[in-house]
Each structure stands twice: as structure tokens, then as C-alpha cells.
């Protein structure tokens, strides 16, 4: 078991610089936002589920989680079935044993369910790309109503370029780990789409490691499922890494969508951007976004920013949004975060209605516009058109009621 404490003290050199300039502006001195001086950013890493305590809502890692729905996974029950993977015949995809040396190069479980999934997964799906792949590579993951565990490894070899789409659908309970190994100079885009049936439970830990001058675009989209929890973790193995994490989610009545991110700046002169947006409608619709960013003492020259925006469309819905920033060096280019949760803007509604658009259609246009620029940023044409259509379908299926 490895315990990493991100709330370390600055080095003697850094402490000296700060003592010389006690009025240094925010972002240029060791700094933290959040609970107990950054202790919420501590993580345990272990392959043994027993090294993790029984999850409860008092633990920061499980705060806001849908614990009653996830509880069956904590004890590590044996799988009752499998999920079906499908991909094109020419895809560089293979099934490998969990003992393959390319497995566990990037990911070490950092919560109990992740450790259980690593222990119970029977084999790993390996996607290995080299050179420039112009067309997206889609791996469809279909649940069959049973409990299953999975492990996926994506290796982008040095100076390769590829887009990998993970398309989740069907029913059941699925706990999985995803490893993204981005080699030096590689550019990898990974799109994870969760469009499960209404009864599905999906918990996944995504771990990414970026090499020198590597670029990763991680795009996380959740529409379906009863409870979905995705936990991306990004770290930098060498200078020059660039990570962009985009997320889009739409929760209906009774759904619980949980996104908990950690961007760990472990190398100098790296960049990260996080932009997540969500909409909620219906009684007991619930979303959670927790964005943790750590800039370690050695990560000088870091440039990072994270933002989350949520749009509440009806009474009875709840969105929790918690950005956390821990800066342990005085030499950063930029570091910031933002969070906003609100309802539809009355002035925007009035503006559209004054131009002859009925109120219901005006509200639909505002919601579509709320997502539109983020969807355009995704940059994968087939995914963009699909997501815009799904947003429209969500708004058609459930009448958007007036907020009090």
C-alpha cells in the first residue's frame, strides 16, 4: 500500500522565496482551497481491497456518492456474467491476461471498488495504437443485466495520434478500470460515453499518464444509468504534457451521476484544462462534480484551470460542485477554478420571447446553447451530432417545469 499526501510542505528554497515576499499574489505561493488545508486530496493507492476502509459518507472520497446503490460492490462479489465487447475487425485490439506487462503500468487502484475490479477482472482488453490513425476506433461495451468487471488498457505509442471511443450501453452492474498510457509526443483522444439503460450501475476509474510533450483529450459523457460514477486521474511523467478533460452529463428523475477528477501535476511545464457541464431535471435527479487539482513542488511552470457549470431545470433536482486546488510551489504560470449552479436566466427567456419564440421553445434553445460550445469542442463529428440529438431528446421526453 502506498499513501500519498498532497498537502506536503514547500521546500526550503520555496519557503525562503515566500518569506522574502509575504505579500506575493494568490497563485504564486503555496495555497489550498477546500477542507482542512488540502487533506481531502490525500489518496491511498493499493491493489488490495482490504487496504481501503468500508466506504461511508464521512470519507471525502465517498462524500455525495450514491452509497446504497454502490454498496453491493464494496464486498467484492463474484461476477455473475460478462459484458460484451465489439469493435471492427481491423482494430488494433486484443484480449490479454492480467499478467501482461502492459497491464498496471499506469493504474494503481485508489478506491475500494477500483481495487475489487482489478482483483476480479478475468482479463484485459488492450488497445495499442501507433502511427497516425485518421478514423476513430470504437469499442462498444454492452451490458447483459449481470454483474461484471472489466479492465481496459489504451497504449498510444510515442508520436502516435488516435481517437478511441468507449461506448457503454445495456443493463447490469459494471465496475471497471481504464488505463491510458500516452507516450512521448503522442496525441490521444478518449471519449467515454455512458448511455446505459435506466437500471444500470457503472463505476469506473480512469488513470492516465502523459509522457514528454504528450497530449490527452479525455471526454466523459453520461446520459443513462441509475448510478454512474467516473473517476479520472491524470498525472504527468515528464515536462510538456497537455491534458484537456471535458465532461457533459444530463440527469433525469432518480438518476445519480458522479464525476470525481484528480489532475496531479507531477512534472514541470505542463498544462491542464477541465471543463464539465451538466443539466438536471426531475425529482431526485442528482449530479456530483468534484475537481481536484494538485501542483506539486517540482511542477514549476504549471498552467491549469478547471470549471464546472450546472443548469437546474426543475424543482427537486440537486447538483453538488466542489473545485479544489492545491498549489505547493510558488512558480506557476496560472492556476484557477470556477463553479456555478443556477436555473434558466429570466432575461434570456424574455429576450427570446420578445422576438416571437414561445416560452417552452425558448427554454429548449437556452439549454441547447448551454451545451453547444462544449459539444463543439469535442471535435469528433459523429459524437458531436449524436450528443446534440441526445440533448434534444432529453428535453422532448420530460416537460421542463417552471421553477418556483
C-alpha positions in Angstrom: 0.0 0.0 0.0 1.2 3.5 -0.9 0.0 6.6 0.9 0.4 9.9 -0.9 -0.1 13.1 1.0 -0.6 16.0 -1.4 -0.6 18.6 1.4 3.3 18.5 1.8 5.2 21.5 3.0 7.1 23.7 0.5 10.8 23.1 0.0 13.4 25.2 1.9 14.1 27.1 -1.3 10.4 27.8 -1.9 9.9 28.7 1.7 12.7 31.2 1.5 11.3 32.9 -1.5 7.9 33.2 0.1 9.4 34.6 3.3 11.1 37.2 1.2 7.8 38.2 -0.3 4.9 37.7 2.2 2.6 39.7 0.0 3.0 37.5 -3.1 -0.3 37.4 -5.0 -2.5 34.4 -4.9 -1.2 31.5 -7.1 2.4 32.5 -6.5 2.7 30.9 -3.1 1.7 27.5 -1.6 -2.0 27.7 -1.4 -5.1 25.4 -1.0 -8.8 25.7 -1.4 -11.0 23.1 0.3 -11.2 21.2 3.6 -8.5 21.0 6.3 -5.7 22.6 4.3 -5.9 20.1 1.4 -6.2 16.8 3.5 -9.1 15.9 1.3 -6.6 15.4 -1.5 -4.8 12.5 0.2 -5.2 9.2 -1.6 -4.4 5.6 -0.8 -3.1 3.5 -3.7 -3.2 -0.3 -3.3 -4.2 -3.5 -5.2 -5.6 -5.0 -2.0 -9.3 -4.0 -1.3 -8.7 -4.7 2.4 -6.4 -1.6 2.5 -9.4 0.6 1.9 -11.9 1.2 4.7 -15.5 0.4 4.3 -16.8 3.5 2.3 -19.1 5.9 4.1 -20.3 9.4 3.5 -17.8 10.8 6.1 -14.9 9.9 3.9 -14.0 12.7 1.4 -13.7 10.2 -1.5 -17.2 9.0 -1.0 -18.9 12.2 0.0 -22.0 12.8 -2.1 -21.8 9.2 -3.6 -24.8 7.0 -4.1 -23.6 4.6 -1.4 -26.8 2.5 -1.1 -26.7 1.7 -4.9 -22.9 1.1 -4.9 -22.8 -0.9 -1.6 -23.1 -4.4 -3.3 -19.7 -3.7 -5.0 -17.8 -3.0 -1.7 -17.6 -6.6 -0.6 -16.2 -7.8 -4.0 -18.9 -10.2 -5.0 -18.0 -12.7 -7.7 -19.2 -11.8 -11.2 -22.4 -13.3 -12.4 -21.8 -12.6 -16.1 -19.7 -10.6 -18.5 -20.1 -7.6 -20.8 -19.8 -8.0 -24.5 -17.1 -6.0 -26.3 -17.3 -5.3 -30.0 -15.0 -3.5 -32.4 -14.0 -3.5 -36.1 -12.0 -6.4 -37.5 -9.1 -4.2 -38.3 -8.9 -2.5 -34.9 -5.6 -2.9 -33.0 -7.4 -4.6 -30.1 -6.6 -7.8 -28.3 -7.5 -9.7 -25.2 -4.6 -10.2 -22.8 -4.2 -11.9 -19.4 -4.0 -9.6 -16.3 -0.3 -10.7 -16.0 0.6 -9.0 -19.3 3.4 -6.4 -18.6 1.3 -3.7 -20.3 -1.3 -4.0 -17.6 -0.9 -2.0 -14.4 1.8 0.3 -15.9 -0.4 3.3 -15.4 -3.2 2.4 -13.0 -3.0 1.5 -9.3 -6.4 1.4 -7.6 -7.2 4.4 -5.5 -10.5 3.4 -4.0 -12.2 0.2 -2.8 -14.3 -0.5 -5.9 -11.3 0.0 -8.2 -9.3 -2.5 -6.2 -12.1 -5.0 -6.3 -12.5 -4.6 -10.1 -8.7 -5.1 -10.6 -8.9 -8.3 -8.4 -12.0 -9.7 -10.1 -11.4 -8.8 -13.8 -10.7 -12.0 -15.7 -8.7 -10.5 -18.5 -7.8 -7.1 -20.0 -8.8 -5.5 -23.3 -5.7 -4.0 -24.9 -5.9 -1.2 -27.5 -2.4 -0.4 -28.8 -2.0 2.3 -31.4 1.0 3.5 -33.4 1.4 6.0 -36.2 -1.4 8.2 -37.2 -4.9 6.7 -37.2 -7.3 9.0 -39.0 -10.6 7.3 -38.2 -11.9 6.9 -34.6 -11.6 3.5 -33.1 -14.9 2.5 -31.3 -15.1 -0.2 -28.6 -18.7 -0.9 -27.8 -19.4 -2.2 -24.3 -22.7 -3.9 -23.9 -24.1 -5.0 -20.5 -26.3 -8.1 -20.3 -28.0 -7.4 -17.0 -25.4 -9.2 -14.8 -22.6 -8.1 -12.5 -19.3 -7.9 -14.4 -15.8 -6.5 -14.0 -13.6 -5.1 -16.7 -10.1 -3.7 -17.4 -9.1 -1.7 -20.5 -5.7 -0.6 -21.4 -5.0 2.0 -24.2 -1.4 2.4 -25.2 -0.6 5.3 -27.5 2.9 4.7 -28.6 5.4 7.6 -29.0 4.4 10.2 -31.6 1.1 8.3 -32.5 -2.3 10.0 -33.0 -5.6 8.3 -32.3 -9.2 8.7 -31.1 -10.7 5.9 -29.1 -14.4 5.9 -28.3 -15.7 3.7 -25.4 -19.5 3.3 -26.0 -21.3 1.9 -23.0 -24.9 0.6 -23.2 -27.2 -2.1 -22.0 -28.1 -3.1 -18.4 -26.4 -4.6 -15.3 -23.7 -3.6 -12.9 -20.2 -2.9 -14.3 -17.1 -2.0 -12.3 -14.0 -1.3 -14.4 -10.6 0.3 -14.6 -9.2 2.1 -17.6 -5.5 2.8 -18.2 -4.4 5.4 -20.7 -0.6 5.3 -21.4 0.2 8.3 -23.6 3.8 8.0 -25.0 6.2 10.8 -25.6 4.9 13.2 -28.3 1.7 11.2 -28.7 -1.8 12.8 -29.1 -4.7 10.6 -27.7 -8.4 11.5 -27.6 -10.5 9.2 -25.5 -14.3 9.6 -25.5 -16.2 7.6 -22.8 -20.0 7.6 -23.4 -22.3 6.2 -20.7 -25.7 5.7 -22.3 -26.9 2.8 -20.1 -30.4 1.6 -19.5 -32.3 3.1 -16.6 -31.4 0.3 -14.2 -27.6 0.1 -14.8 -24.9 0.9 -12.3 -21.4 1.8 -13.6 -18.3 2.6 -11.6 -15.0 3.2 -13.4 -11.6 4.6 -12.5 -9.7 6.1 -15.5 -6.0 6.6 -14.9 -3.9 8.4 -17.5 -0.1 9.1 -17.6 1.4 11.5 -20.1 4.9 11.3 -21.4 7.1 14.2 -22.6 5.2 16.7 -24.8 2.2 14.2 -24.9 -1.4 15.4 -25.3 -4.5 13.8 -23.9 -8.1 14.8 -24.5 -10.4 12.9 -22.1 -14.1 13.4 -22.9 -16.6 12.0 -20.4 -20.3 11.9 -21.4 -23.1 10.5 -19.2 -26.8 10.3 -20.1 -28.1 7.0 -19.0 -27.9 4.7 -16.0 -29.3 4.5 -12.5 -26.0 5.4 -10.8 -22.8 6.3 -12.7 -19.5 7.2 -11.1 -16.5 8.0 -13.3 -13.2 9.0 -11.6 -10.5 10.2 -14.0 -6.9 10.7 -12.7 -4.3 12.3 -14.8 -0.5 12.5 -14.0 2.5 13.8 -15.9 5.6 11.7 -16.2 7.7 14.3 -18.0 7.6 18.0 -18.9 5.5 19.4 -21.7 2.3 17.3 -21.1 -1.1 18.8 -22.0 -4.3 17.4 -20.7 -7.8 18.6 -21.5 -10.7 17.0 -19.7 -14.2 17.7 -21.0 -17.4 16.4 -19.5 -21.1 16.5 -20.3 -23.9 15.0 -18.2 -27.7 15.1 -18.1 -29.6 13.7 -15.2 -33.3 12.8 -15.1 -35.5 11.9 -12.2 -33.9 9.4 -9.8 -30.5 9.3 -11.6 -27.3 9.8 -9.7 -24.3 10.9 -11.9 -21.0 11.3 -10.1 -17.8 12.7 -11.6 -14.7 12.9 -9.3 -11.4 14.1 -11.0 -7.8 14.4 -9.9 -5.3 16.2 -12.1 -1.9 15.6 -10.4 0.8 18.0 -11.8 3.9 15.9 -11.0 6.2 17.3 -13.7 7.3 20.9 -14.6 5.9 22.9 -17.5 2.7 21.0 -18.1 -0.8 22.3 -18.8 -4.3 21.1 -17.9 -7.8 22.4 -18.6 -11.0 20.9 -17.1 -14.5 21.9 -18.4 -17.6 20.0 -17.3 -21.2 20.9 -17.8 -24.4 19.3 -16.5 -28.1 19.7 -16.6 -30.7 18.2 -14.3 -34.5 17.7 -14.4 -36.9 15.7 -12.4 -37.5 14.7 -8.8 -34.3 13.5 -7.1 -32.1 14.0 -10.1 -28.6 14.3 -8.6 -25.2 15.2 -10.0 -21.9 15.4 -8.3 -18.7 17.0 -9.7 -15.5 17.2 -7.6 -12.5 18.5 -9.3 -9.2 18.1 -7.5 -6.0 19.7 -8.9 -2.6 19.3 -7.2 0.5 21.2 -8.2 3.4 19.5 -6.6 6.6 21.4 -5.5 8.6 20.1 -8.5 5.8 21.1 -11.0 7.1 24.6 -11.7 5.7 26.4 -14.8 2.3 24.7 -14.4 -0.7 26.2 -16.2 -4.1 24.9 -15.1 -7.7 25.9 -14.9 -10.9 23.9 -14.1 -14.6 24.9 -14.4 -17.9 23.2 -13.8 -21.3 24.7 -14.7 -24.7 23.2 -13.8 -28.2 24.1 -15.0 -31.1 23.1 -12.8 -34.3 22.8 -14.9 -36.9 21.7 -12.3 -37.6 21.6 -8.6 -36.5 18.5 -6.8 -33.1 18.3 -8.5 -29.7 18.8 -6.8 -26.2 19.5 -8.1 -23.1 19.4 -5.9 -20.0 21.1 -7.4 -16.7 21.2 -5.5 -13.5 22.5 -7.1 -10.3 22.0 -5.1 -6.9 23.5 -5.9 -3.7 22.7 -4.0 -0.6 24.7 -5.0 2.7 23.6 -3.5 5.1 25.7 -5.5 5.5 29.5 -5.9 6.4 29.3 -9.6 3.3 28.7 -11.7 2.1 30.3 -14.9 -1.6 30.2 -13.9 -3.9 28.3 -11.6 -7.6 28.8 -11.1 -11.0 27.3 -10.8 -14.7 28.2 -11.2 -18.0 26.7 -10.3 -21.6 27.8 -11.0 -25.0 26.3 -10.5 -28.3 28.0 -11.3 -31.5 28.0 -13.2 -32.5 29.3 -16.5 -31.9 33.0 -17.0 -35.1 35.0 -17.0 -33.6 37.8 -19.1 -32.6 35.3 -21.8 -36.1 33.9 -21.8 -37.6 37.4 -22.0 -35.2 38.3 -24.9 -36.3 35.2 -27.0 -40.0 35.6 -26.2 -39.8 39.3 -27.2 -38.8 38.0 -30.6 -41.8 35.8 -31.1 -40.4 32.5 -29.7 -42.8 30.7 -27.4 -41.6 30.2 -23.8 -41.2 26.4 -24.0 -39.2 26.6 -27.2 -37.1 29.5 -25.8 -36.2 27.4 -22.8 -35.1 24.5 -25.0 -32.9 26.8 -27.1 -31.2 28.1 -23.9 -30.5 24.6 -22.7 -29.1 23.5 -26.1 -26.9 26.6 -26.2 -25.7 25.8 -22.7 -24.1 22.6 -24.0 -23.4 23.6 -27.6 -19.9 25.2 -27.4 -18.7 22.3 -25.2 -20.0 19.7 -27.6 -18.4 21.6 -30.5 -15.1 21.5 -28.5 -15.3 17.7 -28.6 -14.3 17.8 -32.2 -15.4 14.2 -33.2 -18.1 14.8 -35.8 -20.1 11.6 -35.2 -20.0 12.1 -31.4 -21.0 15.8 -31.7 -24.1 15.1 -33.8 -25.1 12.2 -31.6 -24.8 14.3 -28.4 -26.7 17.2 -29.8 -29.5 14.8 -30.8 -29.5 13.3 -27.3 -29.8 16.7 -25.6 -32.8 17.4 -27.8 -34.3 14.0 -27.0 -33.9 14.6 -23.3 -35.7 17.9 -23.5 -38.5 16.3 -25.5 -39.0 13.3 -23.2 -39.5 15.3 -20.0 -41.5 18.5 -19.8 -39.4 21.3 -18.3 -41.5 22.7 -15.5 -41.2 26.2 -14.2 -39.0 26.7 -11.1 -40.6 28.4 -8.2 
